[in-house]
Amino acid sequence: MIDILRSAPEDLRRSITKGNITMSVIGLGWMGLPTACLLAEAGAKVIGVDTNARVVQKLSEENTHLEEPGLERLVKRHMRTGRLKTTTSAEEAASQSDVIIIVVPTLIDQSKRPDYSAVENACKEISKGIRKGSLVIFESTSGPGVTERIVTAILEKRSGLKAGEDFGLAYSPIRAMAGRTLTDLETYNRVVGAINKKSLEATCAILSTTTKGELIRVRDIKTAEAVKLFEAIYRDVNIGLANEFATFCETAGIDYVESMAAANTQPYSHLHVPGVGVGGHCLAVYPHMLLDEARSQDVKLRIVKTSRSTNEEMPKHVMSLVASGLRSSRKSVRRSKVTVLGISYRPNVKEIRFSPSLELISLLRRRGARVTVHDPKFSCDEISRLGHDAEPTLKKAVEKADCVIIAVAHDEFRRIDARELVALMGRSPVIVDCTHLIDPAQAERCGAVYRGVGRGLWTK
């Protein structure tokens, strides 16, 4: 065992490459498993921990439970060499580790309040095995103050050790996106905040073995926690602004797409693209974490709250476009065959967490529509298990449809030809384009009623 806090940074880096440091990664999800693999790639001995026994078993068989480019290759390599091992016991892993990295999910509950129960449970187990001289790096996204209020408090109370004295503690949020996690982890800059200078330098030394990006040291843990939320919410607010502009354009008879392109020729304008909504584990969750911390301090974050509400309402807005288009075709939503193209939360990934497409499908069903789903990233069986009627091909999915909604801009959908689409659909077809992949004028020349998010010239 190595005393991490008493080791020089260059000695830590050397020890990792020689395989003399053992690290635990608690949580083997979208970010935890890639983190574990990159640490093993750097030379460390890594113990991956997950409470899901099926995940641990699958990894022990050299198979991954995540579809992430390059990940399966690393899992196979390091499970075979023994650099990566897996277990369900965080206590056992912590007792054998010099460094413990926590990457468990942080969620929101049905009331949209933060749920840090996975963090609490992980810390309770880690505290049974943590030893003097080790370093804990918390990487799960959290509200400013959560590391101190939950991680530090539980570890100190249950272990009898003192953070900053007996063990090191740092916070470094992960900046990565599903579908390109390994690339992002290896190249993005990392923000690091710590309880003291020794913890800060040790953490930077460890992270430097897995990333070519800059290590940005901030004054404390709370600042690092805020940075992660601020950068995510910046995007959510800007998408909310774009969605608000788009709904205005629809009423005013303006094409937002044209307006956006023209406005963005001004160097300080960076208008975003509107759509069916904002999904994924980041933007749909993190604003609520900051709002919760603000409430506890009696601070009103009006822009953050309004933007989140705007984005959460977009599936309802698209539902109104569907109803409008069908009325123009002298049809009602009830009993119409509506095909939804895309259930992923964003293009070109197989991930549905907080996907606005799922909310849209629910709204369509409540209005009595017969909904068919097609997404090239998912098999028919996978979509059926989610409770939706599915078709294996785009052609089959849109046949005789009264309305087709292009919800996600997968590369496969970029090849859609308006003439071929209309020819396959039923009488007086309606196209609702949330992705701006279809030329509105061409769609209408082919005999379709067109509706698009922000496409005001074609919504009357």
C-alpha positions in Angstrom: 0.0 0.0 0.0 1.2 3.5 -0.9 0.6 6.6 1.2 -0.8 8.8 -1.6 -0.7 12.1 0.3 3.0 11.7 1.2 4.1 10.7 -2.3 5.4 13.2 -4.8 3.3 13.7 -8.0 6.0 12.3 -10.2 6.4 9.3 -8.0 2.6 8.7 -8.2 2.7 8.8 -12.0 5.6 6.4 -12.1 4.0 4.0 -9.7 0.8 3.9 -11.8 2.7 3.1 -15.0 4.6 0.3 -13.1 1.4 -1.2 -11.8 2.2 -0.4 -8.1 -1.0 1.5 -7.3 -4.4 -0.1 -6.9 -7.5 1.9 -7.6 -11.2 1.2 -7.0 -13.8 2.7 -9.3 -17.2 2.6 -7.6 -19.9 2.5 -10.2 -19.5 0.9 -13.6 -22.0 2.8 -15.6 -21.6 5.1 -18.6 -18.7 7.0 -17.1 -17.4 4.6 -14.4 -16.5 1.7 -16.6 -14.6 3.8 -19.2 -12.8 5.5 -16.3 -11.8 2.1 -14.9 -10.6 0.9 -18.3 -8.5 4.1 -18.9 -6.8 3.7 -15.5 -6.0 0.1 -16.3 -4.7 1.2 -19.7 -2.4 3.7 -17.9 -1.0 0.8 -15.8 -2.9 0.8 -12.6 -4.4 -2.2 -11.0 -8.2 -1.5 -11.0 -11.0 -2.9 -9.0 -14.4 -2.1 -10.6 -17.3 -2.1 -8.2 -21.0 -2.2 -9.0 -24.0 -3.2 -6.9 -25.6 -4.9 -10.0 -24.4 -8.5 -9.8 -25.4 -9.0 -13.4 -23.1 -6.2 -14.6 -20.2 -7.6 -12.6 -20.8 -11.1 -13.9 -21.0 -9.9 -17.5 -17.7 -8.0 -17.1 -16.0 -11.1 -15.6 -17.0 -12.9 -18.8 -15.2 -10.1 -20.7 -18.4 -8.7 -22.1 -19.7 -5.1 -21.6 -23.2 -4.0 -20.7 -22.7 -0.6 -22.5 -22.6 0.1 -26.2 -19.7 2.6 -26.3 -17.1 2.8 -29.1 -13.8 1.1 -28.1 -15.0 0.0 -24.6 -15.4 -3.7 -25.2 -11.9 -4.0 -26.6 -10.4 -2.4 -23.4 -12.6 -4.5 -21.1 -11.4 -7.7 -22.8 -7.8 -6.7 -22.8 -7.6 -5.7 -19.1 -9.9 -8.5 -17.8 -7.5 -10.9 -19.5 -4.3 -9.3 -18.1 -5.8 -9.0 -14.7 -5.4 -5.3 -14.5 -9.1 -4.9 -14.2 -11.1 -7.0 -11.7 -14.8 -6.6 -10.7 -16.7 -7.1 -7.5 -20.0 -6.1 -5.9 -18.3 -5.2 -2.6 -17.2 -1.6 -2.2 -15.9 -2.4 1.3 -13.6 -5.1 0.0 -12.4 -2.9 -2.9 -11.7 0.1 -0.6 -9.7 -2.0 1.8 -7.3 -3.0 -1.0 -7.1 0.4 -2.7 -4.7 3.3 -2.6 -7.2 5.5 -4.5 -11.0 5.3 -4.5 -12.9 7.0 -7.3 -16.7 7.4 -6.8 -18.7 7.6 -10.1 -22.2 6.4 -9.0 -25.4 7.9 -10.5 -26.9 11.1 -9.2 -30.5 11.4 -10.1 -33.7 13.3 -9.5 -36.9 11.9 -8.0 -40.5 12.3 -9.2 -40.6 15.7 -7.6 -37.5 16.7 -9.5 -35.4 16.9 -6.3 -31.9 15.5 -6.3 -31.5 11.9 -5.2 -28.0 11.3 -3.8 -28.9 7.9 -2.2 -26.4 6.1 -4.4 -23.6 8.4 -3.2 -24.7 7.9 0.4 -24.8 4.1 0.1 -21.4 4.0 -1.7 -19.8 6.1 1.0 -21.2 4.0 3.8 -19.6 0.9 2.2 -16.3 2.6 1.4 -16.0 3.9 5.0 -15.8 0.3 6.2 -12.7 -0.4 4.2 -10.9 3.0 3.8 -7.5 3.3 5.4 -5.1 6.0 6.3 -3.0 7.5 3.5 -5.6 6.7 0.8 -7.2 9.2 -1.6 -10.9 9.6 -2.4 -11.9 11.3 -5.7 -15.6 12.0 -6.1 -16.6 12.4 -9.7 -20.4 12.2 -9.8 -22.2 15.4 -10.7 -23.6 17.1 -7.6 -24.9 20.4 -6.2 -22.3 22.7 -4.6 -21.8 21.6 -1.1 -22.8 17.9 -1.6 -19.2 16.5 -1.3 -18.8 18.2 2.0 -22.3 17.5 3.2 -22.6 13.9 2.2 -19.2 12.4 1.1 -17.0 13.9 3.8 -19.6 13.6 6.5 -20.3 9.9 6.0 -16.7 8.9 5.4 -15.4 10.7 8.5 -18.3 9.6 10.8 -18.2 5.9 9.9 -14.5 5.4 9.5 -13.2 7.6 12.4 -10.7 9.1 10.0 -10.3 12.8 9.2 -10.5 14.1 5.6 -7.4 16.1 4.7 -5.4 14.6 7.5 -5.9 10.8 7.4 -7.1 10.5 3.8 -7.2 12.8 0.8 -10.3 14.1 -0.8 -10.9 15.8 -4.1 -13.7 16.4 -6.6 -13.3 16.3 -10.3 -16.4 16.1 -12.5 -16.4 14.0 -15.6 -16.8 15.9 -18.9 -17.9 13.3 -21.4 -20.9 12.3 -23.6 -22.3 8.9 -24.3 -21.2 7.7 -27.7 -17.8 9.3 -27.3 -16.9 8.8 -23.7 -13.4 7.4 -24.1 -12.4 10.1 -26.5 -13.8 12.8 -24.2 -12.1 11.4 -21.1 -8.8 11.3 -22.9 -8.9 14.7 -24.4 -11.1 17.1 -22.5 -9.7 19.5 -19.8 -10.4 18.3 -16.3 -11.5 20.6 -13.4 -10.1 19.6 -10.0 -10.9 20.9 -6.5 -9.7 19.4 -3.3 -9.8 19.7 0.5 -6.1 20.7 0.6 -3.0 21.1 -1.5 -1.7 17.5 -1.1 -5.1 16.1 -2.2 -5.1 18.5 -5.1 -1.7 17.6 -6.4 -2.1 13.9 -5.9 -5.4 13.9 -7.8 -3.9 15.9 -10.7 -1.0 13.5 -10.9 -3.4 10.5 -11.1 -5.7 12.1 -13.7 -2.7 13.2 -15.8 -2.1 9.5 -16.6 -5.5 9.2 -18.4 -6.0 12.6 -20.1 -4.1 14.8 -22.5 -6.3 17.7 -21.5 -5.3 20.5 -19.2 -5.8 20.0 -15.4 -7.6 23.1 -14.2 -7.1 23.6 -10.5 -9.8 25.6 -8.7 -9.7 27.0 -5.2 -12.0 24.4 -3.5 -14.4 21.5 -4.0 -17.5 23.6 -4.0 -16.2 25.7 -6.9 -15.5 22.5 -8.9 -19.0 21.2 -8.2 -20.4 24.5 -9.4 -18.3 24.5 -12.6 -19.9 21.2 -13.7 -23.4 22.5 -13.2 -22.8 25.9 -14.8 -21.3 24.5 -18.0 -24.3 22.1 -18.4 -26.9 24.6 -17.5 -25.4 27.1 -20.0 -26.3 24.7 -22.7 -29.8 24.0 -21.3 -30.5 27.8 -21.1 -29.4 28.4 -24.6 -31.4 25.5 -26.0 -34.4 26.9 -24.0 -33.9 30.3 -25.6 -33.8 28.6 -29.1 -37.0 26.7 -28.3 -38.7 29.9 -27.2 -37.6 31.8 -30.3 -38.8 28.8 -32.4 -42.3 28.9 -31.0 -42.4 32.7 -31.6 -41.3 32.1 -35.2 -44.1 29.6 -35.8 -46.7 32.2 -34.8 -45.0 35.1 -36.5 -44.5 33.4 -39.9 -40.7 33.4 -39.6 -38.3 30.5 -40.4 -36.2 30.2 -37.3 -33.6 28.0 -39.2 -32.9 30.9 -41.6 -33.0 33.5 -38.9 -30.6 31.4 -36.7 -28.1 31.0 -39.6 -28.1 34.7 -40.4 -27.9 35.8 -36.7 -24.9 33.5 -36.1 -22.8 35.3 -38.7 -22.5 37.9 -36.0 -19.4 36.8 -34.0 -21.1 37.1 -30.6 -24.3 35.2 -31.6 -24.3 31.5 -30.9 -28.0 30.6 -31.2 -28.7 26.9 -30.7 -30.9 24.5 -32.6 -34.4 23.9 -31.3 -36.1 20.5 -31.2 -38.5 18.1 -29.5 -36.9 18.7 -26.1 -33.7 18.1 -24.1 -32.9 14.6 -22.8 -30.1 12.6 -21.4 -28.8 12.3 -17.9 -27.1 15.7 -17.9 -29.2 18.6 -19.1 -32.5 17.1 -18.0 -31.1 16.6 -14.4 -28.4 19.1 -13.5 -30.5 22.3 -13.5 -32.6 20.7 -10.8 -29.5 20.1 -8.7 -28.6 23.7 -8.8 -32.2 24.9 -8.2 -32.3 22.7 -5.1 -29.2 24.2 -3.7 -30.5 27.7 -4.5 -33.8 27.0 -2.8 -31.9 26.0 0.4 -30.2 29.4 0.3 -33.3 31.3 -0.6 -31.9 32.3 -4.0 -34.2 32.5 -7.0 -32.6 31.3 -10.3 -35.4 32.5 -12.6 -33.6 32.0 -15.9 -32.5 28.5 -15.0 -36.0 27.5 -13.9 -37.7 29.1 -16.9 -35.3 27.5 -19.4 -35.8 24.0 -17.9 -39.6 24.5 -18.0 -39.4 25.6 -21.6 -37.4 22.5 -22.6 -39.6 20.2 -20.6 -42.7 21.6 -22.4 -41.4 21.0 -25.9 -43.0 17.5 -26.4 -46.4 19.1 -25.7 -45.5 21.8 -28.3 -44.7 19.1 -30.9 -47.9 17.4 -30.0 -49.7 20.6 -30.9 -47.9 20.7 -34.3 -49.1 17.1 -34.9 -52.7 18.1 -34.1 -52.4 21.2 -36.3 -51.1 19.2 -39.3 -53.7 16.5 -39.0 -56.5 19.1 -38.8 -55.2 20.6 -42.0 -55.5 17.1 -43.5 -59.0 16.9 -42.1 -58.0 14.2 -39.7 -57.9 13.9 -35.9 -55.1 12.6 -33.7 -57.5 9.9 -32.5 -57.1 6.7 -34.5 -54.5 8.2 -36.8 -51.4 6.1 -37.5 -48.5 8.2 -36.3 -44.9 7.1 -36.8 -42.2 8.4 -34.5 -38.7 8.2 -36.0 -36.1 8.1 -33.2 -36.4 7.4 -29.4 -32.8 8.2 -28.4 -32.3 11.4 -26.4 -29.9 12.7 -29.1 -28.6 11.7 -32.5 -26.4 8.7 -33.1 -26.4 7.2 -29.6 -28.3 4.2 -28.2 -29.5 5.9 -25.0 -33.0 6.8 -23.9 -32.6 8.4 -20.5 -35.0 11.3 -20.2 -35.6 11.1 -23.9 -38.3 13.7 -25.0 -39.4 11.3 -27.7 -40.7 9.0 -25.0 -42.8 11.8 -23.5 -44.1 12.6 -27.0 -45.1 9.0 -27.6 -47.0 9.0 -24.3 -48.9 12.2 -25.2 -49.8 10.8 -28.6 -51.2 7.6 -27.0 -53.2 9.6 -24.6 -54.8 11.4 -27.5 -55.8 8.1 -29.1 -53.1 7.9 -31.8 -51.9 4.5 -33.1 -48.2 4.9 -32.6 -45.4 3.1 -34.4 -41.8 3.6 -33.6 -38.6 3.1 -35.6 -35.1 3.8 -34.4 -32.1 2.3 -36.2 -30.1 2.2 -33.0 -32.5 -0.3 -31.4 -33.9 -3.6 -32.5 -37.6 -4.3 -32.7 -37.4 -6.5 -29.7 -35.7 -3.8 -27.7 -38.3 -1.2 -28.6 -41.1 -3.7 -27.9 -39.7 -4.3 -24.4 -40.1 -0.6 -23.8 -43.8 -1.0 -24.5 -43.9 0.4 -28.1 -45.1 -1.1 -31.4 -42.0 -1.2 -33.7 -41.1 -1.9 -37.2 -37.6 -3.1 -38.3 -37.2 -0.8 -41.3 -37.9 2.8 -42.1 -40.0 1.8 -45.1 -42.2 -0.5 -43.1 -42.6 2.0 -40.3 -43.9 4.8 -42.5 -46.2 2.8 -44.7 -49.8 4.1 -44.7 -48.9 6.5 -41.9 -51.1 9.5 -41.5 -48.3 11.4 -39.8 -44.5 10.9 -39.6 -42.6 12.7 -36.8 -38.9 13.0 -37.3 -37.8 13.3 -33.7 -34.1 12.5 -33.7 -31.5 13.5 -36.4 -29.8 10.1 -36.6 -27.5 9.9 -39.6 -29.7 7.2 -41.1 -32.6 9.7 -41.2 -30.5 12.3 -43.0 -30.9 10.2 -46.2 -34.7 10.5 -46.1 -36.1 11.7 -49.4 -39.3 13.7 -49.1 -40.8 12.3 -52.3 -40.2 8.7 -51.3 -41.5 9.3 -47.8 -44.7 10.9 -49.0 -45.2 8.1 -51.6 -45.1 5.5 -48.8 -47.5 7.3 -46.5 -51.3 7.3 -46.5 -53.7 9.8 -47.9 -53.1 13.5 -47.1 -49.9 12.8 -45.2 -48.5 15.0 -42.5 -44.8 15.4 -41.8 -43.7 16.9 -38.5 -40.0 17.6 -38.6 -38.3 18.4 -35.2 -34.8 18.0 -36.7 -34.9 20.3 -39.9 -33.9 17.4 -42.1 -36.7 17.8 -44.6 -37.0 20.7 -47.0 -40.5 22.1 -46.2 -41.1 23.4 -49.7 -40.2 20.1 -51.2 -42.5 18.2 -48.8 -45.4 20.4 -49.7 -44.7 20.1 -53.4 -45.0 16.4 -52.9 -48.5 16.8 -51.4 -47.7 16.6 -47.7 -48.8 19.0 -45.0 -45.6 20.1 -43.3 -45.0 21.2 -39.7 -41.6 21.9 -38.2 -40.2 23.3 -34.9 -39.5 26.9 -35.6 -40.6 26.7 -39.3 -43.2 29.5 -39.1 -43.7 29.8 -42.9 -45.2 26.3 -43.0 -47.3 26.1 -39.8 -50.4 27.9 -40.9 
